[in-house]
Structure formats: C-alpha cells, structure tokens
Amino acid sequence: MSFTVLVPARLQSTRLPRKILADLGGVPMVVRVAQRAALSQAARVVVAADDAEIVLACQAHGVECVLTRADHATGSDRLAEACALLGLDGADAVVNVQGDEPLIEPSLIDACAALLATRTDCVMSTAAHAIDEPSELANPNVVKVVVDGAGRALYFSRAPIPWWRDGYGQGIGKLPPANLPLRHIGLYGYQAGFLRRFPTLPPCPLEAVESLEQLRVLWHGERISVHVSPVRPGPGVDTPEDLARVRALLG
C-alpha cells in the first residue's frame, strides 16, 4: 500500500544534545535517516523538525522537511502536527522512523506498513527483534517489548522483561530461541487519523514512569501489532558511545 514516512527531529535531547545533526560521514544524522527511509517503498519521506536549523540541513541535502512547533511533549505530538500540515488524515498510512536510527533497515519500514494494512484489529504497528546480548537486556536505553499469542504488544519497558525467574543466572544464552526477550525497534505505523487523535488521549502514569509514549496507547485499551524481525538492525543513537559505534560502522 502507499504510505508516507515521517521522521520527527528535535534539536535538543537530554543524553546527547544536538544529536539529530551529528555528523555521520559528512552527512547530518537526520539526513542519513531520511536517505535510508527513501530506500523503502514509501511514496514520500518528510522530516518533521522543531528548529529552522534542521530544516536548512535537510534542504541542503534535498530532503523534504516541515517546521513544527518547538513545544511538543512527544514525537507523536509533533507528527500529528506534521500530518495536519501535509494534509494527511483518515486512512492515510504513516510510518514513523525515529531520527536517531541512521542504520534502519528499509525492509523493516515496509514490514511495518504491511502489518498496519493487514492487522485491522490494531491501531498501530511496530517492530522488534530477539535480544541475545546480556548487556542489552540490562541496558535501560534498550527498550523491551513482550507480545501475546497473536503478536500484539502486551507491555513495553526499559526493565529486563520477561524475567526468567528460575534461570537468569545461567544467562540468556540458555533460553530457548522462542523465549528470548525482544528489543523494541523505534519504528511505528499508524493511520493518520489515529495519529492526529493521539495527542488528545490523556497521558498515563506508566508512560511517565517508563518515559515511553507508546504505553499511552495500551493504557487506553488500543492495540499495537509487532513484527518480529529475524535480523538485528543496526544500532540507534542515544548516547555518545552509541554515536561512536555508528561512526565506526559507517567507516
């Protein structure tokens, strides 16, 4: 189906200020994200920026960008405004690619869009992959998700979930592959109508505690379908160490 990729881009961030414009091989990170997204089947890729400096960086590299308000509480709020600016509404399909995922796999974007089209019982789609590194399981910057038998998200957390009560001392390498914890990938599919409705949903306590806005969706009784990828995507960028790792991978 036809879909639009939106990339929320905020200039200031807590753990790594101005990371969205960090240089990656001579290209700002947000531009590299947009270029990766353009390799998917998306009909259009648009950056939703909160600062004119990001707009100028995108324009310099031929990336479409819209300027949104600087006071949005969440990335989804920013994308809701971008949908209004772009005239996207109703059943228009949107995939949200985080601006700090410069190595995102285009095939994952397509999978998210396809899941949104087929899982009509869910208002959103997202992606995950199995965690096989103990350090990732313990890292609060690595978000985990648990799913039900139908592939719908039950909960997202920065904590190591699910907790293997009788065996975590043996290491996750001893877990059967089907029981490995899942790392959530920062990728979401929505119908534009729901995305524009999202900011009207009251924030929930779990969202505040975990600092994960997708928990608001579950709190209000809506469902999120999860595509479990058989391959590990490239790392995102949350910290200076992450940035150094991505730069090394890009050479």
Stockholm file with secondary structure:
# STOCKHOLM 1.0

chainA/1-251         MSFTVLVPARLQSTRLPRKILADLGGVPMVVRVAQRAALSQAARVVVAADDAEIVLACQAHGVECVLTRADHATGSDRLAEACALLGLDGADAVVNVQGDEPLIEPSLIDACAALLATRTDCVMSTAAHAIDEPSELANPNVVKVVVDGAGRALYFSRAPIPWWRDGYGQGIGKLPPANLPLRHIGLYGYQAGFLRRFPTLPPCPLEAVESLEQLRVLWHGERISVHVSPVRPGPGVDTPEDLARVRALLG
#=GR chainA/1-251 SS CCEEEEEEECSCCSSSTTGGGCEETTEEHHHHHHHHHTTSSCSEEEEEESSHHHHHHHHHTTCEEEECCSCCSSHHHHHHHHHHHHTCCTTCEEEEECTTCTTCCHHHHHHHHHHHHHCTTCSEEEEEEECCCHHHHHCTTSCEEEECTTSBEEEEESSCCSCCTTTGGGCGGGSCGGGCCEEEEEEEEEEHHHHHHGGGSCCCHHHHHHTCTHHHHHHTTCCEEEEEESSCCCCCCSSHHHHHHHHHHHC
#=GC SS_cons         CCEEEEEEECSCCSSSTTGGGCEETTEEHHHHHHHHHTTSSCSEEEEEESSHHHHHHHHHTTCEEEECCSCCSSHHHHHHHHHHHHTCCTTCEEEEECTTCTTCCHHHHHHHHHHHHHCTTCSEEEEEEECCCHHHHHCTTSCEEEECTTSBEEEEESSCCSCCTTTGGGCGGGSCGGGCCEEEEEEEEEEHHHHHHGGGSCCCHHHHHHTCTHHHHHHTTCCEEEEEESSCCCCCCSSHHHHHHHHHHHC
//
